[in-house]
Amino acid sequence: MRIVFVAAPLQGHLLPLVPLAAACRDAGHDVVVAGGGFPGDMLGLRTADIGAAFSLPRSAIRVALRHPGIARAELRGTAGHAMVGELFGRANLALVGPLLELAARERPDLIVYESLAEAGAVVAGRLSIPSVLQENTLWPATDLFRAVTTSSVLARHAVPEPGLTIAVTPPSLRGAPAAGAIAMRPVPYSGGGAVPDWLLAPGDRPRVVVSRSTLAGPNTGDPGPAVIAAAARVDAEFVLVRPAKARNLPANVRAVGRVPLDQVLPHAAAFVHHSGAGSVLGGLAAGVPQLATTGAGDRRHNAELLARRGAGLALAAKAIGAAELTRLLTDGALRAAAQEVAAEIAAMPEPAAVVPALERLAGG
């Protein structure tokens, strides 16, 4: 079976597709991942860059000019699906042509696409082949599918419903998957990279890993500056991953470049980050309490889901101080809830267990 996996050319969208793509490849299928911004390690998967004409900033400017109120709400993280639907409706149009060209070469039997890469559904419809929608955010994939496909620019295009939807959010975080969806474990993958030996074992003091978004833009919720300001008053070791600032750090703060967080987090006592869906799910899979900042887009939604589950704290980045970081490390209820969700994730079907459902859909 030939399968094309499609993601918007942004790492936060691409990386969640990699474990299932690798599982399909390992099951003997011919797999190519279409997107862009690929990390150095794609687990040996074939890739195709279809993102040359894709510009999220350009699309954001056009939508903001047409819908200034929605754009302001998006920066606060309160726009719901309104902005994301229009934004990715426009952005996906730039992917349809390159994806059609790729499909002409690959002749796929199946297209798997992420929640905001509906170009995959458009192309599947034109080729009359089945498609699979894989959730990669903490919003239900079907909600985002509707938001994008009913946007002002995609509503006039024929976009077939997916033949199968895969849900990856633990039910205790958001509720049961939509009717007809199948569950799959969210396997953390952050693109590889070398890990210093000292990060592969617990330190002398509790270790707090601090990360920020791979996507630049306003109100990203970068917790780094606030953590640096408070760190000297907290009995912990702080590790800043890809920090915006790495000079004149307090004695208990270290900076590293890109590292695979799935290998680092199991040795951490806590995780502080910008509330990206991959970061939330990666921290939950590792069973560590999290402090997630309430930034733009879906970041407020993600942080508040985490806080409601009791597995972390949701705060504006500028509100992070020594008291909040100390609570993150000492609140037993936060750790217990995080470990409960980790056990829940471990019990979900692994990607390899989902491959037969794709085979049946494609008739293979």
N, C-alpha and C positions, 0 to 999 in steps of 0.2 A: 504494500500500500504506500502511496506517495502522499505525504502530508506537508502542507505549508502552515506554519505558525506565524501569526501576524500581530505585531505590537506597534503602537505609536513609537517613533524613534526617540524615546526617553528612557533612561535606564530604570526608573521606578516602574515603568509599564512593562518593559522587556523582561527583566530578571525573573518575575514570578512565573513566566512561561517556560523557563529553562528546565526545571525538573521534569515536567510532563513531556516536553520535547525529547529530553534525553531518555526517558523511559520508553517512549515510542521507538526511538532509534535502537535502543538496546533490545527491544522485542523483534527487531529485524525489519523495521519499516524505513523507508527512504524519507528523511526529514530535512527540511530547510527552515530556518527562522528568518523571517523578513521583518526588518525594522530599521534601526540605526542607533548610533552611539554605543556600539557594542563594547563591552569591557574586554580586557585582555584574555580572559579565560571564559569560553563558552562551552566548556566540557566537551570539546571536540566536535560540536555541532556545525554543520554547514550554515552559513549566514548569507543574507542578501540585503544590501543597503538600498532601501526604497525611500529614504527620507530626504533626498537632496532638495526637494521643493517644499518640504514641510517646515513651517515656521510658526511655532506657538506664540511668540511675541507679536508677530504680525497679525495673526488671527485675533489675539487678545485686544489689540488696539482697535481693530475694526468692530469687534463686538462692543467694546467699551464706548465707542463713539455712537453706536446705535442705541445702546442700553446703559446709560451712565449710572442709573440707580442700581441696576443689577451688578454692575462692575464694582461699585462701592461696597455693596453687600458681600461680594465675593472676597474682597480684601479683608473683610472682618470674619470671613468663614461662615456667613449666615445666608448665603444665596441658595442653599440647597442644590438642586440640579439645574437651576435656570441658566447660570453662566456656563457650566461645564457642557451642557447640551449644545448651546450655540457655538462655544469655543471649539469643541472637538467635531462638531458637524462641519464647520469650515475647514479645520485642519485635516480631516479625513479625506476631503476632496482631492488634496494634493497627493494622497497615497494610492488612489484608485488606478491611475494610469500606470505607474511603475509596477503595481501589484499585478495588473493584467498582463504586462509584458513578462513578468516572472512566471506567471501561471502558464503562459503560452509555451515557455521553455520547460517547465517542470511537469505540466499536465497532472495536477494533483487530483487525488480521489477524495480529499477532505481538506477543509480549511478550518483551523482552530484560531480564534482571535480573542484578544483580551477586551475588557469591558469598554474601553474607549478607542478601539480600533475597528469600527464598523465598516471600514473599507473592505475588511475580510468578508463581511456578510454581503456587501454589494457585489464583489467579484464572484463569490460562491453562487449568488443568484444568476449572474450572467453566464456562468459556466454550467449551471444546472447540476451542481454537486452539493452534498450536504455540508453543513457547517456546525461548529461547536463554539459556544460562548463560554470562555473561562473567566471567572471572577478573579480580579486582582486588586480590588479595593475593599473597604469595609462597608461600602454601599452595596446593596444587592445588584448583581450584574444586570438583571432584567430591568431594574429601574434606570440604570445608566443607558442601556440599549434603547429604551423608549425615549429618554431625554435627547439622545443624539439623533436617532432616526426621525423624530418629529421636529427637529430644529428647522429653522426657516430655510436652510440651504439643502438639507437632506430629505425634507418631507416630499419633494417632488421626484425623488429617486426611488426605484423599486428595491426595497431592502427586505429580503425574506427573514422570517423568524428562524432562530437557530434550531437545528434538529435536536440538540442536547445542550443543557446548561450545567456547568460545573461550579459548585459553591465551595469556597475554601474557608469561610469565616466560622469559627467555633460557635455552635448554637447558643452556648451560655453567654456569648458576647452580644449577639444580635437577634437571636431567635432562630427557629427552624428554617431551613432553606425553602425557597418557593416551591410550590407543587411541581413535580416533574424533574426538579434539579437533582443531581447526584452530588454527594459530598466527596471531597478530596482533601487530604492533609496539606496544609500550606507549608511546604518544605522550604526553609530559609535558604536563599542563595544570593550572595552579594557580589558575585563576579570575580572571585579568586583574589590572589595577591599573597605576597610573602608575609608571614606572621613572626615577629620577634619571639624568641624562645620564652622570654619573661611574661609574655601575654598568654602563654599556653598552660599556665598554672596559676593558682591563687597567689596574691601578693602577701606581704607582711601585714598590710592593712586592708580593709574592705576596698575593693576596686569599683569605681564608677566609670563606665564607658559613656562618653559624650559624643554624639554624632550630629551632623547637620544634613540638610537636603543636598542632593546632587543637582537640583534645579535652581538656578538663580532667579530672583524676582523680588517684588515687594512683599513684605510681611512673611518671610519664610519661616519665622519662628526659631531662628538659630539660637540655641541656648548657650552657646560658647561664651560670649562676653559676660553674662551673668554668673555662670559657673566659675569663670576665672576670678571674678571679683569676690566671690564668697568662699572659694576653696580653702584659703588659709585658715578659716574658722571652722573647718569640718575635719573630723578625724577619719580621713579616707585618702586613697590614692585616686586621682582623676586622670583619665586617659582621653585626650581629645583626638578624635579621628578626623583627618583632613580639616583642621581648624582654619578659620579665616585669619586668625592671629596666632602666631607661635613664638613670639619673642617676649622676654621679660615675664615669664610665667612664674607663679608661686612655686615653692619648693616641692609641693605635693601634687604638681600638675605636670604631666608629660604629654608630648604631641607625637603622633604617628601619622603616616600617610594612609593610603587606602589599604585596609585589611579586611579579610572575610569575617564579617561580624558573626556568622554562624559558628565559627571556630573560637571566637573570642568571648562571646557572651556567656557560655557555660562556666567560665571561670570568674565572672563578674558578680558583684553583690547587687548592682543596680545599673539601670540604663536610662540615660537622659537624651532626648532627641526631639526632632521637629514634628513628630506625629504623622510621618508618612505611613501608609498602610503596611508596607513591607517591614518597616521598623517595629511597628506595634506587634505584628504577627511574629516577627523574629524574636522579639523580647519575650513574648508569651510562650513560644516554643521552647525557649531556654528556661522558662520558669523564674525569671527575675523581675522584681518590681520595677516599674517605669515611672519616669516623670516626662510627660508629653506636653509640648507647648501648643497653645491654641492659636494657630496662624491662619493664613488664607486658604481658600479652597476647601478641601475636605479635612483639613488638619484639625479644626475645632471639633468637627463631628467625630473624628477618630479618637481624639484625646478624651472627649466626654464619654464615648462608649467604654473606653478603658477604665475611666474613673467610676462609672456606674457599676461596672463589674467588680470594682474593689481591688483591681490588680495594679493600680497606679494612680498618679496624681495628674490632674489637668490644670495647667497654669499658663498665663502669658509669660513669655520669655523674660520680660523685665521684672516679673514678680518673683523670680527664683532667688532665694537667699539661703543663708546657712541653715536656718531653721527648717526650711522645706527639704533641703538635701539631707539633713540629719534625720528627719522623719522618714524619708525614703529608705534610709539604711536601717532604721530601728523599729519601724512599725511591722510587727509580726503579722497583722491581718493582711497587709498588702502582699507580703511574701507568700502567705498561705493561699490567697486567692490566685496569685500568679502561678503557683505550682499546681493548683487545681486545673487551671486552663491548660497548662503544659501537658498534664495527663490526658485531658480531653483531646487535645491535638494529636498526641501520640496514638490515640485509639481510632483516629479517623483513617479511612483507606489511603494507603500510599499511592503515589502516581502510577506505579506499575499495575496496581489493582484496577485502575480506571481504563487502561489501554483496551481491554476487551470490549468495553462499551463503545469506544471509538471504532473498533473493527466492525462491530455489528452495524453501526450506523452507516459505515461506508460499504457494507456488504462484503467485507473481506474476511 
